[in-house]
Amino acid sequence: MTFGDLGDVAGLIAAIAFVLLVGFLAVPLWKLGKLLDEARSSVRDVTEHSVPILDEAASTLASANTQLVKVDTITTSAASVSENVSALTGLYAATLGRPLVRVAAFSYGVRQAFGRAGGRSGKHTGPDGAGSTGTGA
């Protein structure tokens, strides 16, 4: 065997080793391609299912906003009613409250005056003519 024949054998061995290396690396690349196909399919499925969910969420949010506008109207009306009741209460207190306090104070004073006047005239006598002790017996 000559040096040239030995170079041909070495080249043949190197070519076979290179083919084996390419074959060995082709399997993971093939699996990676399948994985990317599955990922693309999964993304497509997620997109197909998430778009209707997002549309439904948007319509629900729009409905909630409409209801919030109605609630805002109701709370504004309730605040207005509360202010009107407060004003009416103040008006009632100013109009009728002070005169009623004065009438009550006057009647209290009259009762006190009659009580003192009755106390000055002497002891009260009961229906049997005996003096009342206030004990009830």
Buried (B, 14 or more C-beta within 10 A) or exposed (E): EEEEEEEEEEEEEEEEEEEEEEEEEEEEEEEEEEEEEEEEEEEEEEEEEEEEEEEEEEEEEEEEEEEEEEEEEEEEEEEEEEEEEEEEEEEEEEEEEEEEEEEEEEEEEEEEEEEEEEEEEEEEEEEEEEEEEEEEE
